[in-house]
Amino acid sequence: MSINSSSQINMLTSIDIKRMKDDNRVAELKLVIEQRDTTIEFLKRQCDFLKTKCRESGTKRRELEDEINRLWEENQNLSIIKK
């Protein structure tokens, strides 16, 4: 009986060790998933930020283009008046 008890204790210990390893893997996977989720959230925020900046720069470019066209036309009008 002591041999069986001893082997059962050893089996339980090896099972416990395996469970601990599995728990560590689960913890590592949870950490990886958490990091992935954090990265995804960061990339979503970055994408939204870049979309906003792109729209703003497009608007600014159109405004500057209109200003250049207005100044060019004004310059042409002044050239006509000088002649």
PDB file of N, CA, C and O in Angstrom:
ATOM      1  N   MET A   1       0.811  -1.190   0.000  1.00  0.00           N
ATOM      2  CA  MET A   1       0.000   0.000   0.000  1.00  0.00           C
ATOM      3  C   MET A   1       0.855   1.255   0.000  1.00  0.00           C
ATOM      4  O   MET A   1       0.487   2.263  -0.602  1.00  0.00           O
ATOM      5  N   SER A   2       1.947   1.197   0.645  1.00  0.00           N
ATOM      6  CA  SER A   2       2.808   2.369   0.662  1.00  0.00           C
ATOM      7  C   SER A   2       3.401   2.630  -0.717  1.00  0.00           C
ATOM      8  O   SER A   2       3.659   3.783  -1.064  1.00  0.00           O
ATOM      9  N   ILE A   3       3.622   1.591  -1.505  1.00  0.00           N
ATOM     10  CA  ILE A   3       4.141   1.786  -2.863  1.00  0.00           C
ATOM     11  C   ILE A   3       3.083   2.465  -3.718  1.00  0.00           C
ATOM     12  O   ILE A   3       3.384   3.393  -4.468  1.00  0.00           O
ATOM     13  N   ASN A   4       1.852   2.004  -3.605  1.00  0.00           N
ATOM     14  CA  ASN A   4       0.757   2.642  -4.347  1.00  0.00           C
ATOM     15  C   ASN A   4       0.569   4.079  -3.899  1.00  0.00           C
ATOM     16  O   ASN A   4       0.398   4.968  -4.733  1.00  0.00           O
ATOM     17  N   SER A   5       0.597   4.315  -2.622  1.00  0.00           N
ATOM     18  CA  SER A   5       0.430   5.664  -2.098  1.00  0.00           C
ATOM     19  C   SER A   5       1.533   6.563  -2.628  1.00  0.00           C
ATOM     20  O   SER A   5       1.283   7.697  -3.035  1.00  0.00           O
ATOM     21  N   SER A   6       2.724   6.060  -2.620  1.00  0.00           N
ATOM     22  CA  SER A   6       3.863   6.828  -3.097  1.00  0.00           C
ATOM     23  C   SER A   6       3.726   7.142  -4.576  1.00  0.00           C
ATOM     24  O   SER A   6       3.974   8.274  -4.992  1.00  0.00           O
ATOM     25  N   SER A   7       3.339   6.171  -5.370  1.00  0.00           N
ATOM     26  CA  SER A   7       3.199   6.417  -6.804  1.00  0.00           C
ATOM     27  C   SER A   7       2.032   7.359  -7.077  1.00  0.00           C
ATOM     28  O   SER A   7       2.089   8.178  -7.994  1.00  0.00           O
ATOM     29  N   GLN A   8       0.970   7.238  -6.273  1.00  0.00           N
ATOM     30  CA  GLN A   8      -0.144   8.167  -6.441  1.00  0.00           C
ATOM     31  C   GLN A   8       0.281   9.589  -6.095  1.00  0.00           C
ATOM     32  O   GLN A   8      -0.132  10.541  -6.758  1.00  0.00           O
ATOM     33  N   ILE A   9       1.079   9.732  -5.089  1.00  0.00           N
ATOM     34  CA  ILE A   9       1.587  11.063  -4.726  1.00  0.00           C
ATOM     35  C   ILE A   9       2.448  11.607  -5.857  1.00  0.00           C
ATOM     36  O   ILE A   9       2.332  12.776  -6.225  1.00  0.00           O
ATOM     37  N   ASN A  10       3.319  10.749  -6.414  1.00  0.00           N
ATOM     38  CA  ASN A  10       4.155  11.169  -7.531  1.00  0.00           C
ATOM     39  C   ASN A  10       3.303  11.519  -8.744  1.00  0.00           C
ATOM     40  O   ASN A  10       3.598  12.486  -9.447  1.00  0.00           O
ATOM     41  N   MET A  11       2.257  10.750  -8.998  1.00  0.00           N
ATOM     42  CA  MET A  11       1.370  11.037 -10.135  1.00  0.00           C
ATOM     43  C   MET A  11       0.662  12.376  -9.913  1.00  0.00           C
ATOM     44  O   MET A  11       0.569  13.205 -10.819  1.00  0.00           O
ATOM     45  N   LEU A  12       0.173  12.563  -8.704  1.00  0.00           N
ATOM     46  CA  LEU A  12      -0.497  13.825  -8.422  1.00  0.00           C
ATOM     47  C   LEU A  12       0.465  14.993  -8.587  1.00  0.00           C
ATOM     48  O   LEU A  12       0.101  16.049  -9.105  1.00  0.00           O
ATOM     49  N   THR A  13       1.672  14.787  -8.146  1.00  0.00           N
ATOM     50  CA  THR A  13       2.666  15.846  -8.265  1.00  0.00           C
ATOM     51  C   THR A  13       2.959  16.144  -9.733  1.00  0.00           C
ATOM     52  O   THR A  13       3.033  17.311 -10.118  1.00  0.00           O
ATOM     53  N   SER A  14       3.123  15.130 -10.543  1.00  0.00           N
ATOM     54  CA  SER A  14       3.396  15.354 -11.960  1.00  0.00           C
ATOM     55  C   SER A  14       2.182  15.987 -12.653  1.00  0.00           C
ATOM     56  O   SER A  14       2.338  16.824 -13.542  1.00  0.00           O
ATOM     57  N   ILE A  15       0.980  15.584 -12.243  1.00  0.00           N
ATOM     58  CA  ILE A  15      -0.230  16.196 -12.793  1.00  0.00           C
ATOM     59  C   ILE A  15      -0.294  17.655 -12.380  1.00  0.00           C
ATOM     60  O   ILE A  15      -0.603  18.533 -13.186  1.00  0.00           O
ATOM     61  N   ASP A  16       0.006  17.900 -11.103  1.00  0.00           N
ATOM     62  CA  ASP A  16       0.011  19.288 -10.633  1.00  0.00           C
ATOM     63  C   ASP A  16       1.029  20.129 -11.392  1.00  0.00           C
ATOM     64  O   ASP A  16       0.759  21.274 -11.753  1.00  0.00           O
ATOM     65  N   ILE A  17       2.192  19.553 -11.628  1.00  0.00           N
ATOM     66  CA  ILE A  17       3.232  20.273 -12.381  1.00  0.00           C
ATOM     67  C   ILE A  17       2.737  20.580 -13.784  1.00  0.00           C
ATOM     68  O   ILE A  17       2.943  21.683 -14.291  1.00  0.00           O
ATOM     69  N   LYS A  18       2.086  19.610 -14.412  1.00  0.00           N
ATOM     70  CA  LYS A  18       1.554  19.834 -15.752  1.00  0.00           C
ATOM     71  C   LYS A  18       0.488  20.926 -15.721  1.00  0.00           C
ATOM     72  O   LYS A  18       0.454  21.790 -16.597  1.00  0.00           O
ATOM     73  N   ARG A  19      -0.372  20.887 -14.721  1.00  0.00           N
ATOM     74  CA  ARG A  19      -1.402  21.929 -14.592  1.00  0.00           C
ATOM     75  C   ARG A  19      -0.767  23.302 -14.402  1.00  0.00           C
ATOM     76  O   ARG A  19      -1.226  24.297 -14.962  1.00  0.00           O
ATOM     77  N   MET A  20       0.290  23.337 -13.608  1.00  0.00           N
ATOM     78  CA  MET A  20       0.981  24.609 -13.391  1.00  0.00           C
ATOM     79  C   MET A  20       1.561  25.120 -14.702  1.00  0.00           C
ATOM     80  O   MET A  20       1.472  26.308 -15.014  1.00  0.00           O
ATOM     81  N   LYS A  21       2.156  24.206 -15.467  1.00  0.00           N
ATOM     82  CA  LYS A  21       2.697  24.614 -16.768  1.00  0.00           C
ATOM     83  C   LYS A  21       1.581  25.101 -17.668  1.00  0.00           C
ATOM     84  O   LYS A  21       1.722  26.116 -18.349  1.00  0.00           O
ATOM     85  N   ASP A  22       0.468  24.375 -17.673  1.00  0.00           N
ATOM     86  CA  ASP A  22      -0.675  24.795 -18.478  1.00  0.00           C
ATOM     87  C   ASP A  22      -1.191  26.147 -18.016  1.00  0.00           C
ATOM     88  O   ASP A  22      -1.541  26.995 -18.837  1.00  0.00           O
ATOM     89  N   ASP A  23      -1.239  26.354 -16.692  1.00  0.00           N
ATOM     90  CA  ASP A  23      -1.667  27.642 -16.156  1.00  0.00           C
ATOM     91  C   ASP A  23      -0.729  28.760 -16.613  1.00  0.00           C
ATOM     92  O   ASP A  23      -1.172  29.862 -16.935  1.00  0.00           O
ATOM     93  N   ASN A  24       0.572  28.460 -16.637  1.00  0.00           N
ATOM     94  CA  ASN A  24       1.539  29.455 -17.112  1.00  0.00           C
ATOM     95  C   ASN A  24       1.297  29.767 -18.584  1.00  0.00           C
ATOM     96  O   ASN A  24       1.366  30.924 -19.000  1.00  0.00           O
ATOM     97  N   ARG A  25       1.012  28.728 -19.372  1.00  0.00           N
ATOM     98  CA  ARG A  25       0.729  28.944 -20.796  1.00  0.00           C
ATOM     99  C   ARG A  25      -0.527  29.779 -20.962  1.00  0.00           C
ATOM    100  O   ARG A  25      -0.582  30.676 -21.804  1.00  0.00           O
ATOM    101  N   VAL A  26      -1.531  29.481 -20.155  1.00  0.00           N
ATOM    102  CA  VAL A  26      -2.771  30.260 -20.215  1.00  0.00           C
ATOM    103  C   VAL A  26      -2.487  31.711 -19.839  1.00  0.00           C
ATOM    104  O   VAL A  26      -2.982  32.632 -20.489  1.00  0.00           O
ATOM    105  N   ALA A  27      -1.704  31.912 -18.807  1.00  0.00           N
ATOM    106  CA  ALA A  27      -1.351  33.274 -18.393  1.00  0.00           C
ATOM    107  C   ALA A  27      -0.576  33.983 -19.502  1.00  0.00           C
ATOM    108  O   ALA A  27      -0.813  35.158 -19.781  1.00  0.00           O
ATOM    109  N   GLU A  28       0.350  33.262 -20.130  1.00  0.00           N
ATOM    110  CA  GLU A  28       1.115  33.851 -21.233  1.00  0.00           C
ATOM    111  C   GLU A  28       0.193  34.185 -22.401  1.00  0.00           C
ATOM    112  O   GLU A  28       0.321  35.244 -23.015  1.00  0.00           O
ATOM    113  N   LEU A  29      -0.733  33.281 -22.706  1.00  0.00           N
ATOM    114  CA  LEU A  29      -1.673  33.547 -23.791  1.00  0.00           C
ATOM    115  C   LEU A  29      -2.561  34.746 -23.471  1.00  0.00           C
ATOM    116  O   LEU A  29      -2.848  35.568 -24.340  1.00  0.00           O
ATOM    117  N   LYS A  30      -2.992  34.834 -22.217  1.00  0.00           N
ATOM    118  CA  LYS A  30      -3.806  35.982 -21.817  1.00  0.00           C
ATOM    119  C   LYS A  30      -3.008  37.271 -21.982  1.00  0.00           C
ATOM    120  O   LYS A  30      -3.543  38.285 -22.431  1.00  0.00           O
ATOM    121  N   LEU A  31      -1.739  37.229 -21.620  1.00  0.00           N
ATOM    122  CA  LEU A  31      -0.880  38.408 -21.765  1.00  0.00           C
ATOM    123  C   LEU A  31      -0.729  38.774 -23.237  1.00  0.00           C
ATOM    124  O   LEU A  31      -0.805  39.947 -23.604  1.00  0.00           O
ATOM    125  N   VAL A  32      -0.516  37.764 -24.075  1.00  0.00           N
ATOM    126  CA  VAL A  32      -0.368  38.013 -25.515  1.00  0.00           C
ATOM    127  C   VAL A  32      -1.660  38.601 -26.075  1.00  0.00           C
ATOM    128  O   VAL A  32      -1.624  39.544 -26.866  1.00  0.00           O
ATOM    129  N   ILE A  33      -2.797  38.049 -25.666  1.00  0.00           N
ATOM    130  CA  ILE A  33      -4.088  38.550 -26.135  1.00  0.00           C
ATOM    131  C   ILE A  33      -4.300  39.978 -25.665  1.00  0.00           C
ATOM    132  O   ILE A  33      -4.777  40.820 -26.425  1.00  0.00           O
ATOM    133  N   GLU A  34      -3.948  40.254 -24.412  1.00  0.00           N
ATOM    134  CA  GLU A  34      -4.090  41.615 -23.883  1.00  0.00           C
ATOM    135  C   GLU A  34      -3.205  42.590 -24.652  1.00  0.00           C
ATOM    136  O   GLU A  34      -3.633  43.695 -24.984  1.00  0.00           O
ATOM    137  N   GLN A  35      -1.965  42.176 -24.935  1.00  0.00           N
ATOM    138  CA  GLN A  35      -1.058  43.037 -25.695  1.00  0.00           C
ATOM    139  C   GLN A  35      -1.599  43.257 -27.107  1.00  0.00           C
ATOM    140  O   GLN A  35      -1.524  44.363 -27.643  1.00  0.00           O
ATOM    141  N   ARG A  36      -2.148  42.187 -27.709  1.00  0.00           N
ATOM    142  CA  ARG A  36      -2.716  42.303 -29.047  1.00  0.00           C
ATOM    143  C   ARG A  36      -3.891  43.272 -29.040  1.00  0.00           C
ATOM    144  O   ARG A  36      -4.010  44.123 -29.921  1.00  0.00           O
ATOM    145  N   ASP A  37      -4.760  43.134 -28.036  1.00  0.00           N
ATOM    146  CA  ASP A  37      -5.913  44.031 -27.934  1.00  0.00           C
ATOM    147  C   ASP A  37      -5.469  45.475 -27.747  1.00  0.00           C
ATOM    148  O   ASP A  37      -6.050  46.390 -28.330  1.00  0.00           O
ATOM    149  N   THR A  38      -4.437  45.677 -26.932  1.00  0.00           N
ATOM    150  CA  THR A  38      -3.896  47.020 -26.716  1.00  0.00           C
ATOM    151  C   THR A  38      -3.339  47.576 -28.024  1.00  0.00           C
ATOM    152  O   THR A  38      -3.554  48.743 -28.352  1.00  0.00           O
ATOM    153  N   THR A  39      -2.629  46.742 -28.759  1.00  0.00           N
ATOM    154  CA  THR A  39      -2.060  47.161 -30.039  1.00  0.00           C
ATOM    155  C   THR A  39      -3.171  47.499 -31.026  1.00  0.00           C
ATOM    156  O   THR A  39      -3.078  48.490 -31.750  1.00  0.00           O
ATOM    157  N   ILE A  40      -4.213  46.688 -31.059  1.00  0.00           N
ATOM    158  CA  ILE A  40      -5.337  46.942 -31.959  1.00  0.00           C
ATOM    159  C   ILE A  40      -5.996  48.276 -31.611  1.00  0.00           C
ATOM    160  O   ILE A  40      -6.291  49.073 -32.501  1.00  0.00           O
ATOM    161  N   GLU A  41      -6.227  48.518 -30.329  1.00  0.00           N
ATOM    162  CA  GLU A  41      -6.828  49.784 -29.908  1.00  0.00           C
ATOM    163  C   GLU A  41      -5.940  50.965 -30.294  1.00  0.00           C
ATOM    164  O   GLU A  41      -6.430  51.986 -30.776  1.00  0.00           O
ATOM    165  N   PHE A  42      -4.625  50.819 -30.080  1.00  0.00           N
ATOM    166  CA  PHE A  42      -3.688  51.885 -30.447  1.00  0.00           C
ATOM    167  C   PHE A  42      -3.756  52.157 -31.944  1.00  0.00           C
ATOM    168  O   PHE A  42      -3.799  53.310 -32.371  1.00  0.00           O
ATOM    169  N   LEU A  43      -3.766  51.083 -32.743  1.00  0.00           N
ATOM    170  CA  LEU A  43      -3.793  51.244 -34.197  1.00  0.00           C
ATOM    171  C   LEU A  43      -5.114  51.856 -34.665  1.00  0.00           C
ATOM    172  O   LEU A  43      -5.127  52.644 -35.611  1.00  0.00           O
ATOM    173  N   LYS A  44      -6.220  51.504 -34.015  1.00  0.00           N
ATOM    174  CA  LYS A  44      -7.507  52.117 -34.365  1.00  0.00           C
ATOM    175  C   LYS A  44      -7.483  53.613 -34.076  1.00  0.00           C
ATOM    176  O   LYS A  44      -7.928  54.417 -34.896  1.00  0.00           O
ATOM    177  N   ARG A  45      -6.957  53.986 -32.895  1.00  0.00           N
ATOM    178  CA  ARG A  45      -6.867  55.414 -32.551  1.00  0.00           C
ATOM    179  C   ARG A  45      -5.936  56.148 -33.514  1.00  0.00           C
ATOM    180  O   ARG A  45      -6.217  57.269 -33.940  1.00  0.00           O
ATOM    181  N   GLN A  46      -4.823  55.494 -33.848  1.00  0.00           N
ATOM    182  CA  GLN A  46      -3.869  56.109 -34.771  1.00  0.00           C
ATOM    183  C   GLN A  46      -4.510  56.290 -36.148  1.00  0.00           C
ATOM    184  O   GLN A  46      -4.319  57.322 -36.791  1.00  0.00           O
ATOM    185  N   CYS A  47      -5.259  55.305 -36.594  1.00  0.00           N
ATOM    186  CA  CYS A  47      -5.940  55.382 -37.884  1.00  0.00           C
ATOM    187  C   CYS A  47      -6.949  56.530 -37.889  1.00  0.00           C
ATOM    188  O   CYS A  47      -7.009  57.301 -38.847  1.00  0.00           O
ATOM    189  N   ASP A  48      -7.736  56.644 -36.825  1.00  0.00           N
ATOM    190  CA  ASP A  48      -8.701  57.740 -36.721  1.00  0.00           C
ATOM    191  C   ASP A  48      -7.994  59.093 -36.732  1.00  0.00           C
ATOM    192  O   ASP A  48      -8.438  60.029 -37.396  1.00  0.00           O
ATOM    193  N   PHE A  49      -6.897  59.186 -35.996  1.00  0.00           N
ATOM    194  CA  PHE A  49      -6.121  60.420 -35.950  1.00  0.00           C
ATOM    195  C   PHE A  49      -5.600  60.781 -37.340  1.00  0.00           C
ATOM    196  O   PHE A  49      -5.696  61.932 -37.767  1.00  0.00           O
ATOM    197  N   LEU A  50      -5.044  59.786 -38.046  1.00  0.00           N
ATOM    198  CA  LEU A  50      -4.486  60.046 -39.373  1.00  0.00           C
ATOM    199  C   LEU A  50      -5.574  60.407 -40.384  1.00  0.00           C
ATOM    200  O   LEU A  50      -5.347  61.234 -41.267  1.00  0.00           O
ATOM    201  N   LYS A  51      -6.752  59.793 -40.261  1.00  0.00           N
ATOM    202  CA  LYS A  51      -7.871  60.161 -41.143  1.00  0.00           C
ATOM    203  C   LYS A  51      -8.251  61.622 -40.922  1.00  0.00           C
ATOM    204  O   LYS A  51      -8.475  62.368 -41.875  1.00  0.00           O
ATOM    205  N   THR A  52      -8.319  62.017 -39.659  1.00  0.00           N
ATOM    206  CA  THR A  52      -8.662  63.401 -39.329  1.00  0.00           C
ATOM    207  C   THR A  52      -7.616  64.354 -39.890  1.00  0.00           C
ATOM    208  O   THR A  52      -7.958  65.365 -40.503  1.00  0.00           O
ATOM    209  N   LYS A  53      -6.344  64.034 -39.682  1.00  0.00           N
ATOM    210  CA  LYS A  53      -5.268  64.900 -40.178  1.00  0.00           C
ATOM    211  C   LYS A  53      -5.277  64.960 -41.702  1.00  0.00           C
ATOM    212  O   LYS A  53      -4.999  66.008 -42.284  1.00  0.00           O
ATOM    213  N   CYS A  54      -5.591  63.853 -42.343  1.00  0.00           N
ATOM    214  CA  CYS A  54      -5.647  63.820 -43.803  1.00  0.00           C
ATOM    215  C   CYS A  54      -6.775  64.727 -44.304  1.00  0.00           C
ATOM    216  O   CYS A  54      -6.585  65.492 -45.250  1.00  0.00           O
ATOM    217  N   ARG A  55      -7.941  64.641 -43.671  1.00  0.00           N
ATOM    218  CA  ARG A  55      -9.061  65.522 -44.047  1.00  0.00           C
ATOM    219  C   ARG A  55      -8.675  66.983 -43.832  1.00  0.00           C
ATOM    220  O   ARG A  55      -8.927  67.833 -44.687  1.00  0.00           O
ATOM    221  N   GLU A  56      -8.063  67.267 -42.682  1.00  0.00           N
ATOM    222  CA  GLU A  56      -7.663  68.646 -42.384  1.00  0.00           C
ATOM    223  C   GLU A  56      -6.650  69.167 -43.395  1.00  0.00           C
ATOM    224  O   GLU A  56      -6.742  70.310 -43.841  1.00  0.00           O
ATOM    225  N   SER A  57      -5.678  68.320 -43.758  1.00  0.00           N
ATOM    226  CA  SER A  57      -4.667  68.785 -44.714  1.00  0.00           C
ATOM    227  C   SER A  57      -5.276  68.945 -46.108  1.00  0.00           C
ATOM    228  O   SER A  57      -4.865  69.827 -46.861  1.00  0.00           O
ATOM    229  N   GLY A  58      -6.253  68.101 -46.460  1.00  0.00           N
ATOM    230  CA  GLY A  58      -6.949  68.263 -47.740  1.00  0.00           C
ATOM    231  C   GLY A  58      -7.714  69.569 -47.784  1.00  0.00           C
ATOM    232  O   GLY A  58      -7.691  70.280 -48.789  1.00  0.00           O
ATOM    233  N   THR A  59      -8.392  69.883 -46.688  1.00  0.00           N
ATOM    234  CA  THR A  59      -9.131  71.145 -46.589  1.00  0.00           C
ATOM    235  C   THR A  59      -8.172  72.328 -46.680  1.00  0.00           C
ATOM    236  O   THR A  59      -8.435  73.298 -47.392  1.00  0.00           O
ATOM    237  N   LYS A  60      -7.066  72.241 -45.957  1.00  0.00           N
ATOM    238  CA  LYS A  60      -6.063  73.315 -45.977  1.00  0.00           C
ATOM    239  C   LYS A  60      -5.470  73.480 -47.377  1.00  0.00           C
ATOM    240  O   LYS A  60      -5.240  74.603 -47.826  1.00  0.00           O
ATOM    241  N   ARG A  61      -5.224  72.361 -48.067  1.00  0.00           N
ATOM    242  CA  ARG A  61      -4.672  72.419 -49.422  1.00  0.00           C
ATOM    243  C   ARG A  61      -5.660  73.118 -50.362  1.00  0.00           C
ATOM    244  O   ARG A  61      -5.265  73.952 -51.177  1.00  0.00           O
ATOM    245  N   ARG A  62      -6.944  72.773 -50.244  1.00  0.00           N
ATOM    246  CA  ARG A  62      -7.959  73.420 -51.089  1.00  0.00           C
ATOM    247  C   ARG A  62      -8.033  74.921 -50.800  1.00  0.00           C
ATOM    248  O   ARG A  62      -8.151  75.731 -51.720  1.00  0.00           O
ATOM    249  N   GLU A  63      -7.963  75.284 -49.525  1.00  0.00           N
ATOM    250  CA  GLU A  63      -7.993  76.703 -49.160  1.00  0.00           C
ATOM    251  C   GLU A  63      -6.796  77.441 -49.756  1.00  0.00           C
ATOM    252  O   GLU A  63      -6.941  78.539 -50.293  1.00  0.00           O
ATOM    253  N   LEU A  64      -5.607  76.827 -49.657  1.00  0.00           N
ATOM    254  CA  LEU A  64      -4.407  77.461 -50.207  1.00  0.00           C
ATOM    255  C   LEU A  64      -4.474  77.537 -51.727  1.00  0.00           C
ATOM    256  O   LEU A  64      -4.040  78.522 -52.325  1.00  0.00           O
ATOM    257  N   GLU A  65      -5.019  76.496 -52.350  1.00  0.00           N
ATOM    258  CA  GLU A  65      -5.169  76.491 -53.803  1.00  0.00           C
ATOM    259  C   GLU A  65      -6.108  77.617 -54.238  1.00  0.00           C
ATOM    260  O   GLU A  65      -5.834  78.317 -55.213  1.00  0.00           O
ATOM    261  N   ASP A  66      -7.221  77.788 -53.510  1.00  0.00           N
ATOM    262  CA  ASP A  66      -8.151  78.887 -53.814  1.00  0.00           C
ATOM    263  C   ASP A  66      -7.470  80.245 -53.638  1.00  0.00           C
ATOM    264  O   ASP A  66      -7.663  81.152 -54.447  1.00  0.00           O
ATOM    265  N   GLU A  67      -6.677  80.376 -52.583  1.00  0.00           N
ATOM    266  CA  GLU A  67      -5.952  81.623 -52.326  1.00  0.00           C
ATOM    267  C   GLU A  67      -4.947  81.904 -53.444  1.00  0.00           C
ATOM    268  O   GLU A  67      -4.819  83.045 -53.889  1.00  0.00           O
ATOM    269  N   ILE A  68      -4.239  80.880 -53.896  1.00  0.00           N
ATOM    270  CA  ILE A  68      -3.270  81.051 -54.993  1.00  0.00           C
ATOM    271  C   ILE A  68      -3.992  81.471 -56.272  1.00  0.00           C
ATOM    272  O   ILE A  68      -3.543  82.367 -56.987  1.00  0.00           O
ATOM    273  N   ASN A  69      -5.118  80.809 -56.546  1.00  0.00           N
ATOM    274  CA  ASN A  69      -5.884  81.164 -57.746  1.00  0.00           C
ATOM    275  C   ASN A  69      -6.389  82.601 -57.665  1.00  0.00           C
ATOM    276  O   ASN A  69      -6.359  83.323 -58.662  1.00  0.00           O
ATOM    277  N   ARG A  70      -6.851  83.021 -56.498  1.00  0.00           N
ATOM    278  CA  ARG A  70      -7.323  84.391 -56.304  1.00  0.00           C
ATOM    279  C   ARG A  70      -6.184  85.382 -56.514  1.00  0.00           C
ATOM    280  O   ARG A  70      -6.352  86.400 -57.184  1.00  0.00           O
ATOM    281  N   LEU A  71      -5.011  85.074 -55.928  1.00  0.00           N
ATOM    282  CA  LEU A  71      -3.856  85.971 -56.089  1.00  0.00           C
ATOM    283  C   LEU A  71      -3.382  86.004 -57.538  1.00  0.00           C
ATOM    284  O   LEU A  71      -3.008  87.064 -58.039  1.00  0.00           O
ATOM    285  N   TRP A  72      -3.393  84.866 -58.213  1.00  0.00           N
ATOM    286  CA  TRP A  72      -2.967  84.823 -59.615  1.00  0.00           C
ATOM    287  C   TRP A  72      -3.904  85.666 -60.468  1.00  0.00           C
ATOM    288  O   TRP A  72      -3.457  86.420 -61.332  1.00  0.00           O
ATOM    289  N   GLU A  73      -5.209  85.535 -60.223  1.00  0.00           N
ATOM    290  CA  GLU A  73      -6.183  86.326 -60.978  1.00  0.00           C
ATOM    291  C   GLU A  73      -6.017  87.811 -60.687  1.00  0.00           C
ATOM    292  O   GLU A  73      -6.094  88.639 -61.595  1.00  0.00           O
ATOM    293  N   GLU A  74      -5.793  88.144 -59.437  1.00  0.00           N
ATOM    294  CA  GLU A  74      -5.566  89.543 -59.061  1.00  0.00           C
ATOM    295  C   GLU A  74      -4.320  90.081 -59.750  1.00  0.00           C
ATOM    296  O   GLU A  74      -4.312  91.218 -60.222  1.00  0.00           O
ATOM    297  N   ASN A  75      -3.272  89.274 -59.810  1.00  0.00           N
ATOM    298  CA  ASN A  75      -2.028  89.660 -60.486  1.00  0.00           C
ATOM    299  C   ASN A  75      -2.285  89.885 -61.976  1.00  0.00           C
ATOM    300  O   ASN A  75      -1.771  90.836 -62.566  1.00  0.00           O
ATOM    301  N   GLN A  76      -3.087  89.002 -62.580  1.00  0.00           N
ATOM    302  CA  GLN A  76      -3.411  89.162 -63.996  1.00  0.00           C
ATOM    303  C   GLN A  76      -4.192  90.457 -64.233  1.00  0.00           C
ATOM    304  O   GLN A  76      -3.966  91.165 -65.214  1.00  0.00           O
ATOM    305  N   ASN A  77      -5.107  90.745 -63.321  1.00  0.00           N
ATOM    306  CA  ASN A  77      -5.891  91.983 -63.454  1.00  0.00           C
ATOM    307  C   ASN A  77      -4.993  93.212 -63.340  1.00  0.00           C
ATOM    308  O   ASN A  77      -5.169  94.189 -64.068  1.00  0.00           O
ATOM    309  N   LEU A  78      -4.024  93.153 -62.416  1.00  0.00           N
ATOM    310  CA  LEU A  78      -3.093  94.279 -62.263  1.00  0.00           C
ATOM    311  C   LEU A  78      -2.227  94.422 -63.515  1.00  0.00           C
ATOM    312  O   LEU A  78      -1.926  95.542 -63.930  1.00  0.00           O
ATOM    313  N   SER A  79      -1.827  93.312 -64.118  1.00  0.00           N
ATOM    314  CA  SER A  79      -1.018  93.367 -65.342  1.00  0.00           C
ATOM    315  C   SER A  79      -1.803  94.018 -66.471  1.00  0.00           C
ATOM    316  O   SER A  79      -1.253  94.794 -67.253  1.00  0.00           O
ATOM    317  N   ILE A  80      -3.082  93.701 -66.551  1.00  0.00           N
ATOM    318  CA  ILE A  80      -3.934  94.291 -67.595  1.00  0.00           C
ATOM    319  C   ILE A  80      -4.079  95.798 -67.379  1.00  0.00           C
ATOM    320  O   ILE A  80      -4.039  96.572 -68.335  1.00  0.00           O
ATOM    321  N   ILE A  81      -4.244  96.205 -66.136  1.00  0.00           N
ATOM    322  CA  ILE A  81      -4.402  97.618 -65.816  1.00  0.00           C
ATOM    323  C   ILE A  81      -3.118  98.400 -66.128  1.00  0.00           C
ATOM    324  O   ILE A  81      -3.199  99.540 -66.586  1.00  0.00           O
ATOM    325  N   LYS A  82      -1.957  97.823 -65.895  1.00  0.00           N
ATOM    326  CA  LYS A  82      -0.668  98.475 -66.132  1.00  0.00           C
ATOM    327  C   LYS A  82      -0.466  98.741 -67.624  1.00  0.00           C
ATOM    328  O   LYS A  82       0.180  99.722 -67.993  1.00  0.00           O
ATOM    329  N   LYS A  83      -0.998  97.898 -68.467  1.00  0.00           N
ATOM    330  CA  LYS A  83      -0.743  98.048 -69.913  1.00  0.00           C
ATOM    331  C   LYS A  83      -1.402  99.229 -70.458  1.00  0.00           C
ATOM    332  O   LYS A  83      -1.291  99.502 -71.653  1.00  0.00           O
TER     333      LYS A  83
END
